[in-house]
């Protein structure tokens, strides 16, 4: 019988790659041009003008966190014509608000993203 010793990594790190339809900076723009464009646009951390659903969006600490369900294609696919926010959809009500589904989501995030 082998002696207990260090265990190998349980999960190999996963290389993050953006989704094919994700917004990415145009490669032909220089860093200076991108910075100038960002300065011209209103910052999401200062207002809620970016909120499409006009229901539950909140100003968050970073620009990346300021995201509306109306900007996410996966959320839009779950909403019907009478739903303006993902939190009002039947899919969210049945799966997104139960304690078990939230715990499962945390486990899945830790497993897939190493969080």
SEGU-212422 format. One line per field, with one value per atom (N, C-alpha, C, O, CB): residue number from 1; atom name; y, z, x. Coordinates in steps of 0.001 Angstrom, whole numbers, always signed. Each point is the difference from the previous one (the first is absolute). Last residue first. Glycine has a CB too. Example, Ala and Ser with C-alpha at 12.3 -4.5 7.8 and 13.67 -1.06 7.14 Angstrom:
REM residues 2
seq <- 2/2/2/2/2/1/1/1/1/1
atom <- N/CA/C/O/CB/N/CA/C/O/CB
c2 <- -2250/+1190/+1090/+1108/-1736/-5092/+1190/+1200/-19/-1154
c3 <- +7080/+60/+730/+169/-2314/+2075/+0/+0/+665/+581
c1 <- +12850/+820/-770/+509/+675/-894/-890/+900/+1036/-2928
END
This chain:
REM residues 115
seq <- 115/115/115/115/115/114/114/114/114/114/113/113/113/113/113/112/112/112/112/112/111/111/111/111/111/110/110/110/110/110/109/109/109/109/109/108/108/108/108/108/107/107/107/107/107/106/106/106/106/106/105/105/105/105/105/104/104/104/104/104/103/103/103/103/103/102/102/102/102/102/101/101/101/101/101/100/100/100/100/100/99/99/99/99/99/98/98/98/98/98/97/97/97/97/97/96/96/96/96/96/95/95/95/95/95/94/94/94/94/94/93/93/93/93/93/92/92/92/92/92/91/91/91/91/91/90/90/90/90/90/89/89/89/89/89/88/88/88/88/88/87/87/87/87/87/86/86/86/86/86/85/85/85/85/85/84/84/84/84/84/83/83/83/83/83/82/82/82/82/82/81/81/81/81/81/80/80/80/80/80/79/79/79/79/79/78/78/78/78/78/77/77/77/77/77/76/76/76/76/76/75/75/75/75/75/74/74/74/74/74/73/73/73/73/73/72/72/72/72/72/71/71/71/71/71/70/70/70/70/70/69/69/69/69/69/68/68/68/68/68/67/67/67/67/67/66/66/66/66/66/65/65/65/65/65/64/64/64/64/64/63/63/63/63/63/62/62/62/62/62/61/61/61/61/61/60/60/60/60/60/59/59/59/59/59/58/58/58/58/58/57/57/57/57/57/56/56/56/56/56/55/55/55/55/55/54/54/54/54/54/53/53/53/53/53/52/52/52/52/52/51/51/51/51/51/50/50/50/50/50/49/49/49/49/49/48/48/48/48/48/47/47/47/47/47/46/46/46/46/46/45/45/45/45/45/44/44/44/44/44/43/43/43/43/43/42/42/42/42/42/41/41/41/41/41/40/40/40/40/40/39/39/39/39/39/38/38/38/38/38/37/37/37/37/37/36/36/36/36/36/35/35/35/35/35/34/34/34/34/34/33/33/33/33/33/32/32/32/32/32/31/31/31/31/31/30/30/30/30/30/29/29/29/29/29/28/28/28/28/28/27/27/27/27/27/26/26/26/26/26/25/25/25/25/25/24/24/24/24/24/23/23/23/23/23/22/22/22/22/22/21/21/21/21/21/20/20/20/20/20/19/19/19/19/19/18/18/18/18/18/17/17/17/17/17/16/16/16/16/16/15/15/15/15/15/14/14/14/14/14/13/13/13/13/13/12/12/12/12/12/11/11/11/11/11/10/10/10/10/10/9/9/9/9/9/8/8/8/8/8/7/7/7/7/7/6/6/6/6/6/5/5/5/5/5/4/4/4/4/4/3/3/3/3/3/2/2/2/2/2/1/1/1/1/1
atom <- N/CA/C/O/CB/N/CA/C/O/CB/N/CA/C/O/CB/N/CA/C/O/CB/N/CA/C/O/CB/N/CA/C/O/CB/N/CA/C/O/CB/N/CA/C/O/CB/N/CA/C/O/CB/N/CA/C/O/CB/N/CA/C/O/CB/N/CA/C/O/CB/N/CA/C/O/CB/N/CA/C/O/CB/N/CA/C/O/CB/N/CA/C/O/CB/N/CA/C/O/CB/N/CA/C/O/CB/N/CA/C/O/CB/N/CA/C/O/CB/N/CA/C/O/CB/N/CA/C/O/CB/N/CA/C/O/CB/N/CA/C/O/CB/N/CA/C/O/CB/N/CA/C/O/CB/N/CA/C/O/CB/N/CA/C/O/CB/N/CA/C/O/CB/N/CA/C/O/CB/N/CA/C/O/CB/N/CA/C/O/CB/N/CA/C/O/CB/N/CA/C/O/CB/N/CA/C/O/CB/N/CA/C/O/CB/N/CA/C/O/CB/N/CA/C/O/CB/N/CA/C/O/CB/N/CA/C/O/CB/N/CA/C/O/CB/N/CA/C/O/CB/N/CA/C/O/CB/N/CA/C/O/CB/N/CA/C/O/CB/N/CA/C/O/CB/N/CA/C/O/CB/N/CA/C/O/CB/N/CA/C/O/CB/N/CA/C/O/CB/N/CA/C/O/CB/N/CA/C/O/CB/N/CA/C/O/CB/N/CA/C/O/CB/N/CA/C/O/CB/N/CA/C/O/CB/N/CA/C/O/CB/N/CA/C/O/CB/N/CA/C/O/CB/N/CA/C/O/CB/N/CA/C/O/CB/N/CA/C/O/CB/N/CA/C/O/CB/N/CA/C/O/CB/N/CA/C/O/CB/N/CA/C/O/CB/N/CA/C/O/CB/N/CA/C/O/CB/N/CA/C/O/CB/N/CA/C/O/CB/N/CA/C/O/CB/N/CA/C/O/CB/N/CA/C/O/CB/N/CA/C/O/CB/N/CA/C/O/CB/N/CA/C/O/CB/N/CA/C/O/CB/N/CA/C/O/CB/N/CA/C/O/CB/N/CA/C/O/CB/N/CA/C/O/CB/N/CA/C/O/CB/N/CA/C/O/CB/N/CA/C/O/CB/N/CA/C/O/CB/N/CA/C/O/CB/N/CA/C/O/CB/N/CA/C/O/CB/N/CA/C/O/CB/N/CA/C/O/CB/N/CA/C/O/CB/N/CA/C/O/CB/N/CA/C/O/CB/N/CA/C/O/CB/N/CA/C/O/CB/N/CA/C/O/CB/N/CA/C/O/CB/N/CA/C/O/CB/N/CA/C/O/CB/N/CA/C/O/CB/N/CA/C/O/CB/N/CA/C/O/CB/N/CA/C/O/CB/N/CA/C/O/CB/N/CA/C/O/CB/N/CA/C/O/CB/N/CA/C/O/CB/N/CA/C/O/CB/N/CA/C/O/CB/N/CA/C/O/CB/N/CA/C/O/CB/N/CA/C/O/CB/N/CA/C/O/CB/N/CA/C/O/CB/N/CA/C/O/CB
c2 <- +29123/+1064/-531/+770/+502/-3339/+7/+1098/+453/-1415/-483/+1222/+68/+921/+227/-4943/+375/+1193/+76/-977/-831/-1118/+468/-371/-1195/+4603/-365/-1096/+5/+632/+596/+1088/-333/+224/+1428/-4658/-41/+1089/-252/-696/+916/-1167/-64/-241/-1012/+4513/+326/-1137/+236/+1179/-2113/+971/+379/+145/+730/-3633/-739/+938/-379/-1265/+3558/-757/-769/-59/-147/+2443/+967/-696/+359/+1401/-4329/+386/+1020/-19/-437/-993/-1106/+406/-353/-1269/+4639/-129/-1088/+169/+602/+1959/-1056/-144/+171/-1366/+4268/+473/-1092/+302/+1518/-2308/+983/+405/+577/+209/-3908/-516/+987/-413/-962/+2235/-1405/-503/-910/+577/+4866/-238/-1450/-263/+2070/-511/+541/-305/-372/+2196/-3071/-756/+471/-820/+491/+2646/-1241/-823/-659/+661/+5381/-1165/-1233/-109/+1080/+3519/-187/-1249/-365/+2832/-940/-357/-205/-583/+1870/+236/-1438/-426/-1143/+1206/+4142/-296/-1500/-649/+2937/-385/+1027/-268/+575/+1064/-4507/+106/+1034/-88/-2318/+734/+743/+225/+569/-1528/-1611/+1361/+858/+1227/-2136/-3066/+74/+1458/+906/-3130/-355/+922/-33/-164/+1629/-3839/-566/+855/-430/-605/+2322/-1246/-624/-751/+386/+4205/+353/-1245/+19/+2067/-2630/+446/+312/-374/+1302/-2037/-1174/+346/-795/-170/+4462/-799/-1220/-343/+1115/+4019/-1358/-908/-231/+591/+4267/+19/-1388/-164/+2482/-1306/+318/+80/+100/+1107/-1781/-1257/+222/-918/+69/+4101/-220/-1317/-391/+2881/-181/-716/-281/-418/-611/+2905/+734/-592/+477/+1650/-3583/-502/+667/-547/+84/+1854/-1388/-575/-809/+520/+4601/+12/-1412/-210/+2254/-1180/+60/-2/-426/-759/+1295/+601/+162/+960/-1957/+1045/-867/+699/+1107/-3169/+3182/+468/-841/-118/+2494/-4491/+873/+465/-682/-509/-1329/+337/+972/+830/-1195/-1640/-333/+347/-375/-1405/+3394/-657/-133/+661/-1902/+2760/+1021/-606/+551/+933/-3310/-535/+998/-99/-2166/+3263/-213/-407/+453/-1108/+3573/-1065/-90/+966/-630/+3047/-1204/-1136/-986/+1670/+3546/+188/-1237/-177/+2613/-1197/-1230/+116/-770/+319/+2836/+129/-1355/-982/+3377/-1677/+1297/+124/+911/+55/-4671/+67/+1319/+206/-1720/+479/-747/+86/-219/-1318/+5309/-1148/-651/+681/+399/+1648/+159/-1268/-1112/+2715/-143/-691/+230/+77/-1816/+3454/+665/-620/+701/-136/-2456/+1274/+730/+704/-552/-4183/-284/+1292/+76/-2261/+2492/-411/-265/+379/-1367/+1925/+1194/-323/+771/+166/-4521/+819/+1251/+389/-1260/-1900/-658/+799/+103/-2316/+3684/+196/-623/+586/-565/-698/+1405/+257/+689/-16/-4891/+173/+1430/+227/-2016/+186/+57/+159/+314/+694/-3496/+1214/-56/-1040/+1288/-3868/+1057/+1326/+954/-2089/-2956/-63/+1127/+291/-2718/+2485/-171/+48/+944/+101/-2774/+1226/-299/-1062/+1929/-3776/+152/+1280/+472/-2983/-509/+1263/+62/-190/+1343/-5857/+998/+1259/-48/-1777/-2572/+1206/+1091/+984/-2413/-2849/+450/+1302/+800/-3181/+1519/-648/+546/+1136/-1458/+359/+684/-793/-749/+2929/-4484/+562/+679/-530/-1249/-639/+811/+529/+542/+88/-5192/+1215/+749/-547/-517/-2284/+105/+1331/+1047/-2513/-2082/+1332/+19/-656/+1704/-5601/+783/+1376/+113/-2200/-1089/+456/+816/+841/-822/-2219/-669/+357/-837/+856/-204/+912/-788/-932/+2720/-4632/+817/+940/-141/-1696/+171/-374/+850/+1175/-1854/-959/+1094/-540/-943/+2476/-5158/+1085/+1112/+48/-1659/-3676/+1232/+1100/+125/-772/-4481/+951/+1240/+408/-1266/-4177/+1216/+921/+67/-260/-5331/+1177/+1239/+71/-1311
c3 <- -9358/+960/+1400/+926/-2739/-2803/+1071/+1022/+636/-2238/-2413/-65/+1093/+22/-1028/+473/-1363/-66/-906/+172/+4987/-765/-1356/-406/+1573/+1630/+611/-800/-168/+2430/-3571/-260/+565/-651/+681/+900/-1410/-351/-744/+232/+4848/-185/-1446/-256/+2088/-853/+645/-197/-331/+2035/-3174/-857/+571/-746/-2/+3299/-1152/-932/-553/+721/+3452/+477/-1151/-106/+2390/-3227/+242/+508/-398/+901/-1098/-1298/+161/-763/-303/+4962/-598/-1332/-277/+1405/+1126/+698/-644/-146/+2282/-5068/+1006/+600/-691/-521/-2431/+1357/+1058/+1177/-2199/-3917/+497/+1445/+586/-2852/-364/+204/+700/+737/-2754/+1036/+387/+319/+814/-2226/-29/+1210/+463/+1199/-1900/-3413/+1138/+1301/+992/-2450/-2543/+130/+1216/+738/-3230/+1176/+704/+222/+1031/-2042/+622/-839/+855/+1125/-2947/+3314/-110/-799/-69/+225/+456/+1336/+0/+940/+73/-4912/+236/+1355/+162/-1609/-1186/+794/+253/+199/+903/-3605/-284/+725/-357/+22/-1689/+1083/-366/-1057/+1713/-3509/+1095/+1174/+1017/-1711/-3294/-442/+1126/-72/-2202/+3800/-1034/-296/+571/+162/+1085/+280/-1126/-1168/+2489/-1239/+1036/+283/+714/+277/-4103/-500/+1007/-389/-965/+2514/-926/-544/-240/-375/+3285/+799/-899/+307/+1432/-3811/+696/+862/+107/-108/-2206/-910/+692/-257/-1628/+4033/-14/-812/+378/+1887/-1100/-829/-175/-738/+1517/+2028/-1371/-962/-1211/+2149/+3795/-625/-1451/-816/+3053/-6/+45/-686/-960/+979/+2624/-1161/+187/+1077/-1487/+2984/-400/-1308/-1083/+2234/+789/+775/-387/+274/+1583/-3804/-396/+720/-571/+137/+1562/-1268/-403/-501/-197/+5938/-1218/-1244/+50/+1144/+3255/+237/-1276/-124/+2390/-2621/+679/+79/-513/-297/+104/-259/+851/+1213/-1752/-1124/+1032/-445/-770/+2592/-3769/-141/+1100/+460/-2951/+1524/+1159/-125/+880/-480/-3636/+1138/+1184/+1021/-2612/-3336/+896/+1217/+489/-2467/-2182/+567/+914/+186/-329/-1931/-1034/+611/-457/-1142/+3333/+367/-1038/-212/+2661/-2291/-752/+249/-737/+834/+2267/-1375/-857/-1014/+1248/+4641/-437/-1433/-390/+2772/+378/-292/-399/-126/-591/+1963/+412/-186/+552/-1127/-732/+1458/+519/+1212/-1225/-4659/+565/+1515/+605/-2547/-1559/+813/+623/+479/-2/-5285/+1423/+763/-489/-75/-3872/+395/+1484/+802/-2585/-174/-607/+451/+134/-2100/+3274/+684/-548/+746/-336/-2453/+1334/+766/+762/-730/-4200/-192/+1344/+200/-2435/+2242/-365/-175/+424/-1533/+1883/+1204/-274/+813/-8/-4448/+877/+1284/+483/-1435/-2060/-578/+890/+195/-2498/+3526/+185/-540/+636/-792/-515/+1393/+258/+755/-73/-5663/+923/+1427/+194/-1989/-2416/+807/+930/+584/-704/-2760/-781/+762/-486/-1588/+3798/-11/-774/+234/-30/+2641/-1387/-61/+508/-1365/+5200/-599/-1416/-275/+2532/-277/+229/-677/-948/+1093/+1446/-490/+339/+1151/-882/-1166/+1029/-631/-1038/+2717/-3677/-265/+1036/+40/-1120/+1303/-1383/-281/-823/+183/+5543/-825/-1419/-191/+2192/+972/-134/-865/-887/+1166/+2807/-1339/-116/+478/-1468/+4885/-291/-1407/-409/+2820/-93/-720/-335/-644/-299/+5175/-1306/-618/+642/+90/+3122/-331/-1419/-899/+2471/+1202/-746/-273/-208/-841/+5301/-1298/-663/+635/+175/+3205/-254/-1389/-682/+3145/-976/-188/-299/-804/-31/+3536/-1210/-77/+758/-1954/+5919/-1011/-1248/+113/+1671/+2339/-674/-1085/-715/+1193/+2954/-360/-668/+81/-335/+2944/-417/-251/+725/+597/-2154/+1098/-485/-1151/+2218/-3128/-115/+1180/+537/-3040/+2290/+0/+0/+759/+473
c1 <- -13134/-303/-171/-259/-815/+2010/+992/-214/+951/+624/-4203/+814/+1048/+816/-2749/-1128/+380/+932/+831/-2984/+557/+557/+515/+1101/-2670/-692/+1295/+675/+1219/-2083/-3448/+961/+1361/+1020/-2878/-1637/+361/+1006/+948/-3197/+437/+878/+477/+1179/-2391/-1965/+1274/+1001/+1161/-2371/-3182/+681/+1359/+968/-3187/-608/+527/+756/+1033/-2929/-365/+1165/+639/+1225/-2271/-2935/+1075/+1264/+1108/-2829/-2176/+558/+1117/+967/-3180/-99/+756/+628/+1147/-2685/-1375/+1283/+862/+1211/-2302/-2500/+2/+1395/+1005/-2869/+544/-244/-25/-196/-1060/+1870/+952/-169/+916/-825/-2956/+1349/+929/+895/-1231/-4402/+33/+1403/+156/-2150/+1220/-778/+118/+91/-1673/+3542/+742/-732/+626/+310/-3047/+1251/+787/+547/-477/-3989/-313/+1270/+136/-2446/+2663/-281/-257/+488/+931/-56/-1445/-361/-1174/+904/+4782/-505/-1510/-540/+2420/+490/+186/-548/-428/+2455/-4142/+1207/+73/-1027/+949/-3505/+1008/+1314/+1028/-2870/-2702/+975/+1054/+625/-1021/-3191/-625/+950/-397/-1786/+3317/-325/-570/+72/-492/+3627/-1033/-329/+608/-1554/+5718/-1102/-1029/+354/+1204/+2705/-865/-1236/-906/+2927/+1445/-580/-955/-894/+2947/+507/-1082/-696/-1207/+2447/+2618/-1150/-1186/-1132/+2686/+2491/-509/-1213/-934/+3244/+86/-823/-609/-1153/+2591/-144/+552/-923/-1149/+2250/-1974/+1204/+601/+971/-539/-4242/-385/+1169/-196/-1711/+2398/-423/-412/+80/-828/+4391/-1443/-340/+664/-1083/+4945/-492/-1480/-426/+2695/+2225/-1203/-515/+338/+470/+3293/-1123/-1320/-1068/+2652/+2549/-253/-1218/-731/+3178/-715/-724/-416/-1104/+2380/-608/+814/-890/-1154/+3033/-3802/+1313/+826/+761/-820/-5339/+951/+1356/+165/-1397/-4367/+1353/+943/-177/-612/-3844/+555/+1376/+677/-1976/-3715/+1411/+423/-785/+639/-4403/+820/+1476/+775/-2372/-2018/-642/+948/-193/-1267/+1893/-555/-700/-987/+711/+2759/-1240/-713/-1212/+2221/+3254/-999/-1336/-1049/+2862/+2693/-931/-1113/-732/+1253/+3019/+330/-983/+9/+2364/-2423/-461/+241/-675/+1126/+461/-672/-526/-878/+249/+5138/-1423/-575/+732/-393/+4312/-543/-1504/-617/+2796/+808/+25/-557/-60/+2032/-1394/-1122/-37/-1050/+1157/+1889/+403/-1228/-907/+3137/-1985/-313/+365/-200/-1663/+4592/-1222/-284/+931/-538/+3582/-1151/-1314/-1003/+2418/+2766/-204/-1224/-680/+3146/-1067/-544/-270/-964/+2201/+928/-1388/-667/-1154/+1744/+3993/-755/-1480/-861/+2903/+881/-120/-815/-838/+3035/-1149/-959/-213/-1128/+1812/+2608/-1329/-1069/-1065/+2065/+3485/-378/-1404/-797/+3216/-437/-400/-463/-945/+2567/-2195/+1120/-536/-1175/+2676/-4029/+72/+1206/+304/-2807/+1140/+637/+56/+607/-1405/-1301/+1458/+667/+1173/-1409/-4474/+433/+1524/+606/-2753/-560/+542/+450/+558/+173/-4697/+1433/+460/-628/+964/-5061/+551/+1481/+393/-2629/-399/+291/+577/+660/-262/-1744/-778/+243/-738/-974/+4035/+116/-759/+447/-187/+1683/-1013/+105/+435/-1970/+5993/-1281/-971/+410/+765/+2566/-94/-1356/-1003/+2547/+2073/-1180/+96/+1027/-1269/+2333/+349/-1269/-895/+2971/-1332/-644/+387/-90/-1847/+4336/-519/-557/+526/+1134/-1775/+968/-591/-1208/+2196/-2174/-495/+1093/+635/-3041/+3378/-1268/-523/-593/+85/+5769/-1120/-1268/+14/+1550/+1862/+99/-1203/-960/+2242/+771/-979/+223/+349/-2021/+5205/-699/-925/+338/+1593/-1136/+905/-776/-1227/+3125/-2134/-680/+1025/+987/-3039/+3398/-145/-737/+153/+1961/-2830/+804/-265/-1105/+1071/-226/-854/+898/+967/-2835
END
